[in-house]
Amino acid sequence: MLDRLDHALRSRPERPAVLTATRTGAPRVRATRGELAELADAFAAALHARGLRAGDTVGVAVRPGPRALAVLLALWRLGLRGAVLDPGAGPDVLRARLALARPSLVLADAAAQAVAGWARPLARRARLALPDLAELGPVATVGPRLPGCAPALDPHAPRGGVPAPGADLDGDADAVIVFTSGTTSRPRAVVHTRASLAAGMATVSSLFDGQGDRPVLGGTFFVLVPALTRGAPVALPAGNTRVLARQLHRLRPQDTYLTPPRLRDALGAGARFHGRVWTGSAPAGAGLLERVRAAGAAEAWGVYALTELFPAAAVESREKSAFEEAGDLVGAPLPGVLAKPDASGQLLLSGPAARHRYLGEEPDAWVRTGDRARLDGAGRIVLEGRSKDMVLRRAENIYPGLYEPALHVPGVELAVLVGIPAGDGDERLVAVVQPQRGADERALRAALSEPVGRMGTARPDALLLERIPLSGRSRKPDRAATAALAARRLGPAR
């Protein structure tokens, strides 16, 4: 897929590739296809001139956009392994992770270096933090430099001897490292090979196919690469929600990819959608998908994906809304994906797009998702909750994912079930529900009484209407923070 993208960029160099939005939402060309190809050539030459060769590791702290994509293309061409640095991980964890990956060079834009340096106090408010990047290895600046930045990659490095795009490289070679979890004592990192990365992008491309070269809105590599390969320009979503709503109106994208929190924000700002809308990275209930369709989308899809295997399954809003059994239907496994529950009910996944291994560990064909799940009669995946989210009440194991979808009645923005201490090792089960803006709380409690009454022995001990804390880049519900909030609101058990 990345080789095809490199060729596609050169075949129509004058066409727009990456778009941003003005304050009015009007599209603005950030980079043409030819500019992207030229930038990738320059980065590849500069890295090659520094002596980097296939198999070496490069740390990458570059914001999503044309430069980050050009870096990816350069790494791919040279057979280098990219280690993605997340400013949200915290300096101590990041140091441990990079000690495990041992980068030969760290590529960082000026913003990342500011977070690690003079802007650290400001960045801390946004829960972003990087250690001094020089601690991690030699650093080179990608893009414009600011005072105090490391030297820039040489834009005039000689291009003789640089491998040509599409050079024959081992598909089993490592392509990218993405750190997902773990501690400073045991960092955990997903390693994708060139073959598994290409397989995941090919699967995404098959989902997006059939819509011509109309614009696509989304900011992840798994959106950028397939869309640009097909010839469609990609618009990076505006950071400001009101501007995003205007951007959707002006652009009328054929495909839109936004996380569930961004979708909720956009709906709250009165956004109208067009074509197909895709969401993932955090739970997306049938109610949210139906709201997206009601706001103009022809189709609204939830994508079930993990860093270890992207994407694994997808389900359209109408199919999800028609599902009446317990649990969260996330759809049939996509072509090539194998799914099965293990003896404890944990979902296992495998397939060409599955990660090769965790860094420092032996290869394993099966990805252990941490999700409890079953396959229904049609072979579709039905999630029953995270194994670690289990609540133990009166010696009964309660898996929130089985029951949370039922709480998303009209007027509910988000809902989770959490356990809080009840003494003697027992827990109280609390439903924490975030109302949509303007919802009548009395009417909402009345509407919730029916699904709560159907929960049987899993019926919650209390129901709170509160704003649910979110965490991480994907802004998933922070269950630990929600449980702490519930404990404060309800006080000690009596």
C-alpha positions as CSV (number, residue, x, y, z in Angstrom):
1,M,0.0,0.0,0.0
2,L,2.8,2.5,0.9
3,D,4.7,1.6,-2.3
4,R,1.5,2.2,-4.3
5,L,1.0,5.5,-2.5
6,D,4.4,6.7,-3.5
7,H,3.7,5.9,-7.1
8,A,0.2,7.5,-6.9
9,L,1.6,10.7,-5.5
10,R,4.0,11.1,-8.5
11,S,1.4,10.3,-11.1
12,R,-0.7,13.4,-10.4
13,P,1.7,15.8,-8.6
14,E,-0.4,18.9,-9.1
15,R,-3.5,17.7,-7.3
16,P,-4.2,18.6,-3.6
17,A,-3.2,15.9,-1.1
18,V,-3.7,17.3,2.4
19,L,-6.3,19.9,3.2
20,T,-6.9,22.0,6.4
21,A,-9.8,24.4,7.1
22,T,-10.0,28.2,7.5
23,R,-12.1,29.6,10.4
24,T,-15.1,29.6,8.1
25,G,-14.5,25.9,7.3
26,A,-13.4,26.5,3.7
27,P,-10.8,24.0,2.5
28,R,-7.2,25.2,2.2
29,V,-4.5,23.1,0.5
30,R,-1.7,22.2,3.0
31,A,0.3,20.1,0.6
32,T,-0.1,18.8,-3.0
33,R,0.7,15.3,-4.0
34,G,3.9,16.3,-5.6
35,E,5.0,18.3,-2.5
36,L,4.4,15.2,-0.4
37,A,6.5,13.0,-2.7
38,E,9.3,15.6,-2.8
39,L,9.3,15.9,1.0
40,A,9.5,12.1,1.4
41,D,12.4,12.1,-1.1
42,A,14.3,14.7,0.9
43,F,13.7,13.0,4.2
44,A,14.9,9.6,2.8
45,A,18.0,11.2,1.4
46,A,18.8,13.0,4.7
47,L,18.3,9.8,6.7
48,H,20.4,7.8,4.3
49,A,23.2,10.5,4.4
50,R,23.3,10.1,8.2
51,G,24.2,6.5,7.8
52,L,20.8,5.0,8.7
53,R,20.2,1.6,7.1
54,A,17.4,-1.0,6.9
55,G,16.7,-2.4,10.4
56,D,17.7,0.7,12.3
57,T,15.1,2.3,14.7
58,V,14.0,6.0,14.4
59,G,11.9,7.6,17.2
60,V,9.2,9.8,15.7
61,A,7.6,12.8,17.6
62,V,6.0,14.6,14.7
63,R,2.4,15.9,14.7
64,P,0.0,14.2,12.2
65,G,0.0,15.9,8.8
66,P,2.1,16.1,5.6
67,R,5.5,16.0,7.4
68,A,4.5,13.0,9.5
69,L,3.3,11.2,6.4
70,A,6.4,12.0,4.5
71,V,8.5,10.7,7.4
72,L,6.5,7.4,7.3
73,L,7.1,7.1,3.5
74,A,10.9,7.8,4.0
75,L,11.2,5.2,6.8
76,W,9.3,2.7,4.7
77,R,11.5,3.2,1.6
78,L,14.7,2.8,3.6
79,G,13.4,-0.2,5.6
80,L,13.8,1.7,8.9
81,R,11.7,0.9,12.0
82,G,9.6,3.8,13.4
83,A,9.0,4.1,17.1
84,V,6.0,6.4,17.8
85,L,6.6,8.7,20.7
86,D,3.4,9.7,22.6
87,P,3.7,13.0,24.7
88,G,0.8,11.7,26.8
89,A,2.7,8.8,28.2
90,G,4.8,10.7,30.7
91,P,8.6,11.2,30.7
92,D,9.5,8.2,33.0
93,V,7.5,5.7,30.9
94,L,8.8,7.2,27.7
95,R,12.4,6.9,28.8
96,A,11.8,3.2,29.7
97,R,10.1,2.6,26.4
98,L,12.8,4.1,24.3
99,A,15.5,2.3,26.3
100,L,13.8,-0.9,25.1
101,A,13.6,0.3,21.5
102,R,17.1,2.0,21.3
103,P,16.6,4.5,18.5
104,S,19.5,5.5,16.4
105,L,17.9,8.9,15.8
106,V,14.9,10.8,17.1
107,L,12.9,12.9,14.6
108,A,10.9,15.7,16.3
109,D,9.1,18.8,15.1
110,A,9.4,22.1,16.9
111,A,6.2,21.6,18.9
112,A,7.4,18.3,20.4
113,Q,10.8,19.8,21.3
114,A,8.9,22.7,23.0
115,V,6.9,20.3,25.0
116,A,10.2,18.7,26.1
117,G,11.7,22.1,26.8
118,W,10.6,25.7,27.3
119,A,6.8,25.0,27.0
120,R,6.9,22.1,29.5
121,P,4.8,24.0,32.2
122,L,2.1,24.9,29.6
123,A,2.1,21.4,28.1
124,R,1.6,19.9,31.6
125,R,-1.8,21.5,31.8
126,A,-2.8,19.5,28.7
127,R,-1.3,16.4,30.3
128,L,1.5,16.3,27.8
129,A,5.1,15.7,28.8
130,L,8.3,14.6,27.1
131,P,11.7,14.1,28.6
132,D,14.7,15.9,27.2
133,L,14.7,14.3,23.8
134,A,18.6,14.4,23.8
135,E,18.4,11.7,26.5
136,L,16.8,9.3,24.1
137,G,19.5,9.6,21.4
138,P,20.6,12.1,18.7
139,V,17.8,14.4,17.7
140,A,17.0,16.0,14.3
141,T,14.3,18.6,13.7
142,V,11.6,18.0,11.1
143,G,10.1,21.1,9.7
144,P,10.8,24.8,10.8
145,R,13.2,25.2,13.7
146,L,12.6,27.4,16.7
147,P,15.3,28.7,19.0
148,G,16.7,25.8,21.1
149,C,15.7,23.1,18.6
150,A,18.1,20.4,17.4
151,P,19.7,20.8,13.9
152,A,17.3,20.2,11.1
153,L,17.6,17.2,8.7
154,D,19.6,18.3,5.7
155,P,17.2,19.2,3.0
156,H,19.9,19.2,0.4
157,A,21.4,15.8,1.2
158,P,22.7,14.0,-1.9
159,R,20.1,11.5,-3.4
160,G,22.6,9.2,-5.0
161,G,22.5,5.7,-3.6
162,V,19.2,6.2,-1.9
163,P,17.0,3.1,-2.5
164,A,14.3,3.8,-5.0
165,P,10.6,3.7,-4.0
166,G,9.3,0.1,-4.1
167,A,12.8,-1.4,-3.4
168,D,12.6,-5.1,-2.6
169,L,12.6,-5.4,1.2
170,D,11.7,-8.3,3.5
171,G,8.0,-8.2,4.3
172,D,8.8,-9.9,7.7
173,A,11.0,-7.0,8.7
174,D,9.8,-4.7,11.5
175,A,8.1,-1.5,10.2
176,V,6.7,0.3,13.3
177,I,6.6,0.1,17.1
178,V,3.6,1.6,18.9
179,F,3.7,1.7,22.7
180,T,0.4,0.7,24.2
181,S,0.7,-0.1,27.9
182,G,3.0,-1.3,30.6
183,T,5.0,0.4,33.3
184,T,8.5,1.8,33.6
185,S,9.6,-1.6,34.9
186,R,7.9,-3.5,32.0
187,P,7.2,-1.4,29.0
188,R,4.9,-3.0,26.4
189,A,5.1,-2.2,22.7
190,V,3.3,-3.6,19.6
191,V,5.6,-4.4,16.7
192,H,4.1,-4.5,13.3
193,T,6.0,-5.9,10.3
194,R,5.9,-4.4,6.8
195,A,3.5,-7.2,5.9
196,S,1.1,-6.7,8.8
197,L,1.1,-2.9,8.4
198,A,0.3,-3.3,4.7
199,A,-2.4,-5.8,5.4
200,G,-4.2,-3.5,7.8
201,M,-4.1,-0.6,5.4
202,A,-5.4,-2.8,2.6
203,T,-8.4,-3.8,4.8
204,V,-9.2,-0.1,5.5
205,S,-8.9,0.6,1.8
206,S,-11.4,-2.2,1.0
207,L,-13.9,-0.5,3.5
208,F,-13.4,2.9,1.8
209,D,-13.5,1.7,-1.8
210,G,-16.1,2.6,-4.3
211,Q,-16.4,6.3,-3.6
212,G,-14.1,7.8,-6.3
213,D,-11.8,10.7,-5.5
214,R,-14.1,13.0,-3.5
215,P,-12.5,14.3,-0.2
216,V,-12.1,12.2,2.9
217,L,-11.9,13.7,6.4
218,G,-9.7,12.1,8.9
219,G,-6.3,12.4,10.5
220,T,-4.9,8.9,11.1
221,F,-2.4,7.2,8.9
222,F,-4.9,4.4,8.3
223,V,-7.2,7.0,6.7
224,L,-4.5,9.1,5.0
225,V,-2.7,6.3,3.2
226,P,-5.7,4.4,1.6
227,A,-7.5,7.6,0.6
228,L,-4.4,9.3,-1.0
229,T,-3.5,6.0,-2.8
230,R,-7.0,6.0,-4.3
231,G,-6.5,9.6,-5.5
232,A,-8.8,11.4,-2.9
233,P,-7.5,14.4,-1.0
234,V,-7.6,14.1,2.8
235,A,-8.8,16.9,5.1
236,L,-7.3,17.0,8.6
237,P,-10.2,17.6,11.1
238,A,-10.3,21.1,12.6
239,G,-9.3,21.2,16.2
240,N,-12.1,23.7,17.1
241,T,-15.5,22.0,17.2
242,R,-17.4,24.9,15.7
243,V,-14.9,25.1,12.9
244,L,-15.1,21.3,12.4
245,A,-18.9,21.7,11.9
246,R,-18.3,24.4,9.3
247,Q,-15.6,22.2,7.7
248,L,-18.0,19.3,7.3
249,H,-20.6,21.6,5.8
250,R,-18.2,23.1,3.3
251,L,-16.3,20.0,2.4
252,R,-19.1,17.4,2.2
253,P,-16.6,14.5,2.5
254,Q,-17.4,11.1,1.0
255,D,-16.0,9.4,4.1
256,T,-15.4,10.9,7.6
257,Y,-13.4,9.3,10.4
258,L,-13.8,10.8,13.9
259,T,-13.5,9.3,17.3
260,P,-16.7,9.0,19.4
261,P,-15.9,12.0,21.6
262,R,-15.3,14.1,18.6
263,L,-18.5,12.9,17.0
264,R,-20.4,13.8,20.2
265,D,-18.8,17.3,20.2
266,A,-19.6,17.8,16.6
267,L,-23.2,16.8,17.1
268,G,-23.4,19.2,20.0
269,A,-22.2,22.0,17.7
270,G,-25.0,21.2,15.2
271,A,-22.8,19.5,12.6
272,R,-24.3,17.9,9.5
273,F,-22.7,14.8,8.0
274,H,-22.5,13.5,4.5
275,G,-21.7,10.1,2.9
276,R,-20.3,7.5,5.2
277,V,-19.1,8.2,8.8
278,W,-16.7,5.9,10.6
279,T,-15.8,5.9,14.3
280,G,-13.6,3.8,16.5
281,S,-10.8,4.0,19.2
282,A,-13.4,4.1,21.9
283,P,-16.9,2.6,22.4
284,A,-19.6,3.8,20.0
285,G,-23.1,2.8,21.0
286,A,-26.0,2.4,18.6
287,G,-27.6,5.6,19.9
288,L,-24.5,7.6,18.8
289,L,-24.4,6.1,15.4
290,E,-28.2,6.7,14.9
291,R,-27.7,10.3,15.9
292,V,-25.0,10.6,13.2
293,R,-27.3,9.2,10.6
294,A,-30.1,11.5,11.7
295,A,-27.6,14.4,11.2
296,G,-27.3,13.5,7.5
297,A,-24.9,10.6,7.1
298,A,-25.9,8.0,4.6
299,E,-24.2,5.3,6.7
300,A,-22.7,5.4,10.2
301,W,-20.2,2.6,11.0
302,G,-18.5,1.6,14.3
303,V,-15.1,0.0,13.8
304,Y,-13.7,-2.4,16.3
305,A,-9.9,-2.2,16.2
306,L,-6.9,-2.6,18.4
307,T,-3.3,-1.3,18.0
308,E,-2.5,-5.0,17.7
309,L,-4.9,-5.6,14.8
310,F,-6.5,-2.7,12.9
311,P,-9.3,-3.1,11.9
312,A,-10.9,-6.3,13.2
313,A,-14.7,-5.8,12.6
314,A,-17.2,-3.2,11.6
315,V,-20.9,-2.7,12.0
316,E,-23.4,-0.2,10.5
317,S,-25.8,1.6,12.7
318,R,-29.0,-0.1,11.4
319,E,-27.5,-3.6,12.1
320,K,-26.3,-2.5,15.5
321,S,-29.7,-0.9,16.5
322,A,-31.5,-4.1,15.5
323,F,-29.4,-6.2,17.8
324,E,-31.5,-7.0,20.9
325,E,-29.3,-9.5,22.8
326,A,-27.1,-8.6,25.8
327,G,-23.7,-7.1,25.0
328,D,-22.2,-4.8,22.4
329,L,-22.4,-6.0,18.8
330,V,-19.3,-4.8,16.9
331,G,-19.8,-6.8,13.7
332,A,-18.6,-9.8,11.8
333,P,-14.8,-10.2,11.6
334,L,-13.4,-8.5,8.5
335,P,-11.9,-10.6,5.7
336,G,-8.8,-12.5,6.9
337,V,-9.6,-11.9,10.6
338,L,-10.0,-15.0,12.8
339,A,-11.9,-14.6,16.1
340,K,-12.6,-17.0,19.0
341,P,-13.1,-16.8,22.7
342,D,-10.7,-18.6,25.0
343,A,-11.7,-20.8,27.9
344,S,-12.2,-17.8,30.1
345,G,-14.3,-15.9,27.6
346,Q,-11.5,-13.5,26.4
347,L,-11.6,-12.7,22.7
348,L,-8.6,-13.8,20.7
349,L,-7.9,-12.4,17.2
350,S,-5.5,-13.4,14.4
351,G,-5.0,-12.6,10.8
352,P,-2.5,-11.0,8.3
353,A,-2.9,-7.6,9.9
354,A,-2.2,-8.9,13.4
355,R,1.0,-7.5,15.1
356,H,4.0,-9.8,14.9
357,R,4.9,-9.6,18.6
358,Y,5.4,-7.4,21.6
359,L,8.9,-5.9,21.7
360,G,11.2,-8.1,23.7
361,E,8.7,-11.0,23.6
362,E,8.3,-14.1,21.4
363,P,6.0,-13.9,18.3
364,D,2.4,-15.0,19.0
365,A,-0.2,-15.6,16.2
366,W,-3.1,-14.8,18.5
367,V,-3.8,-11.3,19.9
368,R,-5.3,-11.4,23.5
369,T,-7.7,-8.5,23.4
370,G,-8.6,-8.2,27.1
371,D,-12.2,-8.1,26.0
372,R,-14.7,-10.7,27.1
373,A,-16.8,-11.7,24.0
374,R,-18.9,-14.3,22.3
375,L,-19.7,-15.1,18.7
376,D,-23.4,-15.1,17.9
377,G,-25.2,-17.5,15.6
378,A,-24.2,-15.4,12.6
379,G,-20.5,-15.4,13.6
380,R,-20.5,-11.8,14.7
381,I,-18.5,-10.5,17.6
382,V,-20.5,-9.4,20.7
383,L,-18.4,-7.8,23.4
384,E,-19.3,-8.4,27.0
385,G,-16.9,-5.9,28.6
386,R,-13.2,-5.6,29.5
387,S,-12.0,-8.5,31.6
388,K,-10.3,-6.0,34.0
389,D,-13.5,-4.0,34.3
390,M,-15.4,-6.8,36.1
391,V,-17.3,-5.8,39.2
392,L,-17.6,-8.3,42.1
393,R,-20.8,-7.9,44.0
394,R,-22.2,-10.4,46.5
395,A,-19.9,-13.1,45.0
396,E,-21.3,-12.4,41.5
397,N,-19.1,-11.4,38.6
398,I,-20.7,-8.5,36.6
399,Y,-19.2,-7.5,33.3
400,P,-20.3,-3.9,32.5
401,G,-20.1,-4.3,28.8
402,L,-23.0,-6.7,28.8
403,Y,-25.4,-4.0,30.2
404,E,-24.0,-0.6,29.2
405,P,-25.5,-0.5,25.7
406,A,-29.0,-0.7,27.2
407,L,-28.4,2.5,29.2
408,H,-28.0,4.6,26.0
409,V,-31.6,5.6,25.8
410,P,-32.5,8.9,23.9
411,G,-31.0,11.8,25.8
412,V,-28.0,9.9,27.0
413,E,-24.6,11.1,25.8
414,L,-22.5,8.4,27.5
415,A,-23.0,5.7,30.2
416,V,-20.8,3.4,32.1
417,L,-21.1,0.9,35.0
418,V,-18.4,1.0,37.7
419,G,-17.8,-0.7,41.0
420,I,-17.0,1.2,44.2
421,P,-15.9,-0.2,47.5
422,A,-18.8,-1.4,49.7
423,G,-16.7,-2.9,52.6
424,D,-15.6,-6.5,53.3
425,G,-14.2,-6.8,49.8
426,D,-17.6,-6.3,48.2
427,E,-18.5,-3.6,45.6
428,R,-21.5,-1.4,44.9
429,L,-22.4,-1.2,41.2
430,V,-23.1,2.3,40.0
431,A,-24.5,3.5,36.7
432,V,-23.0,6.8,35.8
433,V,-24.9,8.5,33.0
434,Q,-23.9,11.7,31.1
435,P,-27.0,13.4,29.7
436,Q,-26.9,15.1,26.4
437,R,-26.9,18.9,26.5
438,G,-30.4,20.2,27.3
439,A,-31.9,16.8,28.3
440,D,-34.5,16.9,31.0
441,E,-33.0,15.0,33.9
442,R,-36.4,13.9,35.4
443,A,-37.5,12.5,32.1
444,L,-34.2,10.8,31.6
445,R,-34.4,9.0,34.9
446,A,-37.8,7.8,34.0
447,A,-36.6,6.6,30.6
448,L,-33.7,4.7,32.3
449,S,-36.0,2.9,34.7
450,E,-37.0,0.3,32.1
451,P,-33.5,-0.8,31.0
452,V,-32.3,-0.7,34.5
453,G,-35.2,-2.9,35.6
454,R,-34.3,-5.5,33.0
455,M,-30.7,-6.0,34.3
456,G,-31.8,-8.6,36.8
457,T,-29.1,-9.4,39.4
458,A,-26.8,-6.8,37.6
459,R,-29.2,-4.0,38.5
460,P,-27.1,-1.0,39.7
461,D,-27.2,0.0,43.3
462,A,-27.3,3.7,42.3
463,L,-27.7,5.9,39.3
464,L,-25.8,9.1,38.9
465,L,-26.2,11.8,36.3
466,E,-22.7,13.2,35.9
467,R,-20.2,14.2,33.2
468,I,-18.0,11.2,32.7
469,P,-14.2,11.8,32.8
470,L,-12.3,10.8,29.6
471,S,-8.6,9.8,29.3
472,G,-6.0,9.2,26.7
473,R,-5.6,10.4,23.1
474,S,-8.8,8.6,22.0
475,R,-10.7,10.1,25.0
476,K,-12.2,6.9,26.2
477,P,-14.2,6.8,29.4
478,D,-11.8,6.8,32.3
479,R,-13.3,4.1,34.5
480,A,-11.0,4.6,37.5
481,A,-11.7,8.4,37.5
482,T,-15.5,7.7,37.1
483,A,-15.4,5.2,40.0
484,A,-13.6,7.8,42.2
485,L,-16.2,10.4,41.2
486,A,-19.1,8.0,42.1
487,A,-17.5,7.2,45.4
488,R,-17.2,10.9,46.3
489,R,-20.8,11.6,45.3
490,L,-22.3,8.6,47.1
491,G,-20.1,8.7,50.2
492,P,-19.2,5.6,52.3
493,A,-21.4,2.5,52.2
494,R,-23.8,2.1,55.1
